[in-house]
Amino acid sequence: MITFLEQGCISFIATYAFAMIFHTPRKLLLPCGFVGMCGWLAYWFAVYADIDMVPATIIGAFLVAVISHFFAKKYKTPVIIFSVSGIIPLVPGGMAYDAMRHFVENNYSHAVSLAAKAFLISGSIAMGLMFSEVLNQLIYKVNNKRKASDK
């Protein structure tokens, strides 16, 4: 079984490489790799703790978005720079490929099962990102109301 350290290193390298492909500025490559590594490790720990893949993906995507917001404020850059590359380890590309392969091989029952799981995981990525954005907006509104009442 792959260890925690190996999972972290591989997910960091994958995220870093995709950030390079997306032409991310050099000074942001390490933070992008860190974001992807954190999201993947959160997912991995959740799955390791016997949580289903869909809720585990929501947890990982949520963490990616939270850290992306933090880094966006810290480095004064758009959130999307960190979230797009950071979400890459969670994308079920291999599962979608296997689903299409089974469709081509006329193994429809297995193909539909894999396609449904890939679809659910993709939706859970969107939900995790959305939950983080909603939380961020709530915190922003509460802070603005508190600052307005202090004046």
Residue pairs with C-beta under 8 A, 6 or more apart in sequence:
2 10
4 41
4 44
7 40
7 41
7 44
8 37
8 40
8 41
11 36
11 37
11 39
11 40
11 41
11 89
12 33
12 34
12 36
12 37
13 33
14 36
14 88
14 89
15 32
15 33
15 35
15 36
15 37
15 40
15 85
15 86
15 88
15 89
16 29
16 30
16 32
16 33
16 36
18 36
18 85
18 88
19 28
19 29
19 32
19 33
19 85
20 29
22 84
22 85
24 32
24 81
24 85
25 77
27 75
28 71
28 75
28 77
28 81
28 82
31 71
31 75
31 82
32 81
32 82
32 85
32 86
34 67
35 64
35 67
35 68
35 71
35 82
35 83
35 85
35 86
36 64
36 85
36 86
36 87
36 88
36 89
37 89
38 63
38 64
38 67
38 86
39 60
39 61
39 63
39 64
39 67
39 86
39 87
39 89
39 90
40 60
40 89
40 90
42 56
42 59
42 60
42 63
43 56
43 57
43 59
43 60
43 89
43 90
46 55
46 56
46 59
46 60
47 53
47 56
51 59
53 117
53 121
54 120
54 121
54 124
55 124
57 90
57 121
57 124
57 125
57 128
58 124
58 125
58 127
58 128
58 131
59 128
60 90
60 128
61 87
61 90
61 124
61 125
61 126
61 127
61 128
61 129
61 132
62 128
62 129
62 131
62 132
63 128
64 82
64 83
64 86
64 87
64 90
64 128
64 129
64 132
65 79
65 83
65 128
65 129
65 131
65 132
65 133
65 136
66 132
66 135
66 136
67 82
67 86
68 79
68 81
68 82
68 83
68 86
69 79
69 132
69 136
71 77
71 82
72 78
72 79
72 81
72 82
83 129
87 125
87 129
90 121
90 125
91 122
91 125
92 117
92 118
92 121
92 122
95 114
95 117
95 118
95 121
96 114
96 115
96 118
98 114
99 111
99 112
99 114
99 115
99 118
100 111
101 111
102 108
102 110
102 111
102 114
103 111
103 115
